[in-house]
């Protein structure tokens, strides 16, 4: 069944007429390293998600990612994205866990290939099933090579990833280069949500050196300004934080502190 809807009416008007990918690219070119806020729709009701997004936007985040590792989909994600878009002027981008995460109200979607998964479901099956809906809903797909690093957290288990050892940056670099050669314009290094430490800066540096001008996103375990700063200096074009804002009541100042150090 093909569902036909108009994609143009869903585009966040606060992002002018650029594609969302162009919006991110221009922000990186202008600011050096940018910040994205990750909100899990299962962690709070849509109204609270919108409050978090407003604080993050005021703090200088460039876009809001909406997604989680388990049970993200249906009315919950639709309502959360709608509330966020009604409250901010930044793009709402789906960070999918599987085909059920496709959302009609989103501005764009990270179209992920979990490069080091042992399951074809996360290498191609979910992508094939979701692609039909992405096209019919008019959502902008942003191609991302997704690579999970030890310890991996919930997403590593769900995605059946063969985790990249923290002391083997050359393996991460090889996977990232393969993603680039497969045509993906973005690489995402993920340590796992809520894990005790970030992707090692040495690994970020090695990956960025291997992929040159391909954009590098880094997330997982980033709780402090110093961690964010080290990752940005190592070569991250995008820093993603989620758990850090869940643990802080002053979201605007928390995000502003991240933005200040990564763009310094």
C-alpha positions as CSV (number, residue, x, y, z in Angstrom):
1,X,0.0,0.0,0.0
2,X,1.3,3.4,-0.9
3,X,0.3,6.3,1.3
4,X,0.3,9.6,-0.5
5,X,0.7,12.8,1.4
6,X,2.2,16.2,0.6
7,X,5.7,16.7,2.0
8,X,5.9,20.4,1.3
9,X,3.5,21.4,4.1
10,X,5.6,19.6,6.7
11,X,8.8,21.4,6.1
12,X,9.8,23.5,9.0
13,X,9.5,27.1,7.7
14,X,12.2,28.3,10.1
15,X,14.8,26.6,7.9
16,X,14.0,28.7,4.8
17,X,14.0,26.8,1.5
18,X,17.2,24.9,2.0
19,X,17.1,21.1,2.3
20,X,17.7,20.0,5.8
21,X,21.1,18.5,4.8
22,X,22.1,21.8,3.2
23,X,21.0,23.6,6.4
24,X,23.3,21.3,8.4
25,X,26.2,21.7,5.9
26,X,25.9,25.5,6.0
27,X,25.8,25.6,9.8
28,X,29.0,23.5,9.9
29,X,30.7,25.6,7.3
30,X,29.8,28.7,9.3
31,X,30.4,27.5,12.8
32,X,32.9,24.7,12.5
33,X,31.3,22.1,14.8
34,X,27.5,22.1,15.5
35,X,25.4,20.5,18.2
36,X,22.3,18.3,17.8
37,X,20.0,17.5,20.7
38,X,18.6,13.9,20.8
39,X,15.2,13.5,22.4
40,X,13.7,10.0,23.0
41,X,9.9,10.2,22.6
42,X,9.5,7.3,25.1
43,X,11.2,9.2,27.9
44,X,8.6,11.9,28.4
45,X,5.2,13.1,27.0
46,X,5.2,15.3,23.8
47,X,4.7,18.5,25.7
48,X,7.8,17.9,27.9
49,X,9.8,17.0,24.7
50,X,8.7,20.3,23.3
51,X,9.9,22.1,26.4
52,X,13.3,20.4,26.1
53,X,13.5,21.3,22.5
54,X,12.7,25.0,23.2
55,X,15.5,25.1,25.8
56,X,17.9,23.4,23.5
57,X,17.1,25.8,20.6
58,X,17.6,28.8,22.9
59,X,20.9,27.3,23.9
60,X,22.1,27.1,20.2
61,X,21.4,23.6,19.1
62,X,21.2,23.4,15.3
63,X,18.5,20.6,15.0
64,X,16.6,18.1,17.1
65,X,17.0,14.4,16.6
66,X,14.0,12.3,17.7
67,X,14.5,8.6,18.3
68,X,15.5,5.9,20.7
69,X,16.7,2.3,20.7
70,X,13.5,0.5,21.8
71,X,9.8,0.9,21.0
72,X,10.0,4.2,19.1
73,X,7.2,4.6,16.6
74,X,3.5,5.2,16.0
75,X,1.5,8.0,17.5
76,X,4.1,8.7,20.2
77,X,6.8,9.8,17.8
78,X,4.3,11.6,15.5
79,X,2.9,13.7,18.4
80,X,6.4,14.4,19.8
81,X,7.7,15.6,16.4
82,X,4.6,17.7,15.9
83,X,5.0,19.4,19.3
84,X,8.7,20.1,18.7
85,X,8.0,21.6,15.3
86,X,5.3,23.8,16.8
87,X,7.6,25.1,19.5
88,X,10.9,25.7,17.7
89,X,12.4,27.0,14.5
90,X,14.9,24.2,14.0
91,X,14.5,21.0,12.0
92,X,13.1,17.8,13.5
93,X,15.1,14.9,12.2
94,X,14.1,11.2,12.9
95,X,16.9,9.1,14.3
96,X,15.3,5.7,13.6
97,X,15.6,2.4,15.4
98,X,13.7,0.4,12.7
99,X,11.1,0.9,10.0
100,X,8.5,1.7,12.6
101,X,10.3,5.0,13.3
102,X,9.3,6.5,10.0
103,X,7.2,9.6,10.8
104,X,4.9,11.7,8.6
105,X,5.6,14.9,10.4
106,X,9.4,14.9,10.4
107,X,11.5,17.3,8.3
108,X,14.1,14.7,7.5
109,X,15.4,11.3,8.6
110,X,18.9,9.9,9.1
111,X,18.7,7.0,6.7
112,X,21.1,4.8,8.6
113,X,23.0,1.7,7.6
114,X,24.5,0.0,10.7
115,X,27.8,-0.8,9.1
116,X,29.0,-3.2,11.7
117,X,25.8,-5.1,12.4
118,X,25.7,-8.9,12.0
119,X,22.0,-8.7,11.0
120,X,20.7,-8.0,7.5
121,X,17.8,-6.4,9.2
122,X,20.0,-3.4,10.1
123,X,22.1,-3.5,7.0
124,X,19.4,-3.5,4.4
125,X,16.0,-5.0,5.3
126,X,14.7,-2.1,7.5
127,X,16.0,0.3,4.9
128,X,14.2,-1.4,2.1
129,X,10.9,-1.5,4.0
130,X,11.2,2.0,5.2
131,X,12.3,3.6,1.9
132,X,8.8,3.2,0.4
133,X,7.3,5.2,3.3
134,X,10.1,7.8,3.3
135,X,9.4,8.5,-0.3
136,X,5.6,8.5,-0.1
137,X,5.6,10.8,3.0
138,X,8.0,13.2,1.4
139,X,10.6,13.0,4.1
140,X,14.1,14.1,3.2
141,X,16.5,11.1,3.6
142,X,20.1,11.9,4.8
143,X,22.4,8.9,4.1
144,X,24.4,8.0,7.2
145,X,27.0,5.2,7.8
146,X,26.3,4.3,11.4
147,X,29.1,2.6,13.4
148,X,28.8,1.4,17.0
149,X,31.8,1.5,19.3
150,X,32.3,-0.3,22.6
151,X,30.5,-0.4,25.0
152,X,27.6,0.2,22.6
153,X,24.8,0.4,25.1
154,X,21.2,-0.7,24.2
155,X,21.6,0.2,20.5
156,X,24.6,-2.1,20.2
157,X,22.5,-5.1,21.5
158,X,19.4,-4.2,19.6
159,X,21.3,-3.7,16.4
160,X,23.4,-6.9,16.8
161,X,26.5,-5.0,16.3
162,X,30.0,-6.4,16.3
163,X,31.3,-3.6,18.4
164,X,34.4,-1.7,17.4
165,X,37.0,-2.1,20.1
166,X,37.9,1.2,21.7
167,X,41.6,0.5,21.2
168,X,41.2,-0.2,17.4
169,X,40.6,3.1,15.7
170,X,41.9,1.7,12.4
171,X,38.8,-0.7,12.3
172,X,36.4,2.2,12.8
173,X,38.3,4.1,10.1
174,X,38.0,1.2,7.7
175,X,34.2,1.0,8.2
176,X,33.8,4.7,7.8
177,X,35.8,4.7,4.6
178,X,33.6,1.9,3.3
179,X,30.5,3.9,4.1
180,X,32.0,6.9,2.2
181,X,32.8,4.7,-0.8
182,X,29.2,3.3,-0.7
183,X,28.0,6.9,-1.2
184,X,27.0,7.9,2.3
185,X,27.7,11.6,2.9
186,X,27.7,11.3,6.7
187,X,29.4,9.0,9.2
188,X,28.0,8.6,12.8
189,X,30.3,7.1,15.5
190,X,28.1,5.9,18.4
191,X,29.3,4.8,21.8
192,X,25.7,4.1,23.1
193,X,23.2,6.2,25.0
194,X,24.0,6.6,28.7
195,X,27.3,4.8,28.6
196,X,30.1,5.8,30.9
197,X,32.5,7.2,28.3
198,X,32.6,8.7,24.8
199,X,34.1,7.4,21.6
200,X,37.8,7.9,22.1
201,X,39.1,11.2,20.6
202,X,41.9,9.2,19.0
203,X,39.3,7.1,17.1
204,X,37.5,10.3,16.0
205,X,40.8,11.7,14.7
206,X,41.6,8.5,12.8
207,X,38.1,8.3,11.3
208,X,38.1,11.9,10.2
209,X,41.5,11.5,8.6
210,X,40.2,8.5,6.6
211,X,37.0,10.1,5.3
212,X,38.3,13.7,4.5
213,X,35.4,16.0,3.7
214,X,32.7,13.5,4.6
215,X,30.9,14.8,7.6
216,X,31.5,13.1,11.0
217,X,28.9,12.9,13.8
218,X,29.8,11.7,17.3
219,X,27.4,10.7,20.1
220,X,27.0,8.6,23.2
221,X,28.3,9.2,26.7
222,X,29.0,13.0,26.2
223,X,28.1,14.7,29.5
224,X,30.6,17.4,30.0
225,X,31.9,20.4,28.1
226,X,35.4,19.0,28.2
227,X,34.4,15.8,26.5
228,X,32.5,17.7,23.8
229,X,35.5,20.0,23.3
230,X,38.0,17.1,22.9
231,X,35.8,15.4,20.3
232,X,35.3,18.6,18.3
233,X,39.0,19.2,18.3
234,X,39.6,15.6,17.2
235,X,37.5,16.2,14.1
236,X,33.8,15.8,14.9
237,X,31.7,18.0,12.7
238,X,28.6,17.3,14.8
239,X,28.2,16.6,18.5
240,X,25.0,14.8,19.7
241,X,23.9,14.8,23.3
242,X,20.8,13.3,24.8
243,X,21.3,11.8,28.3
244,X,23.1,15.0,29.4
245,X,20.0,17.1,28.9
246,X,17.8,14.6,30.6
247,X,20.0,14.9,33.7
248,X,20.0,18.7,33.8
249,X,17.2,21.1,34.7
250,X,18.7,24.1,33.0
251,X,18.6,22.9,29.5
252,X,19.3,26.2,27.8
253,X,22.5,26.8,29.7
254,X,23.6,23.2,29.4
255,X,23.3,23.3,25.6
256,X,24.9,26.8,25.4
257,X,27.9,25.5,27.3
258,X,28.3,22.6,24.8
259,X,27.9,25.0,21.9
260,X,30.4,27.5,23.3
261,X,33.2,25.0,23.7
262,X,32.8,23.1,20.4
263,X,32.7,26.3,18.4
264,X,35.5,28.0,20.3
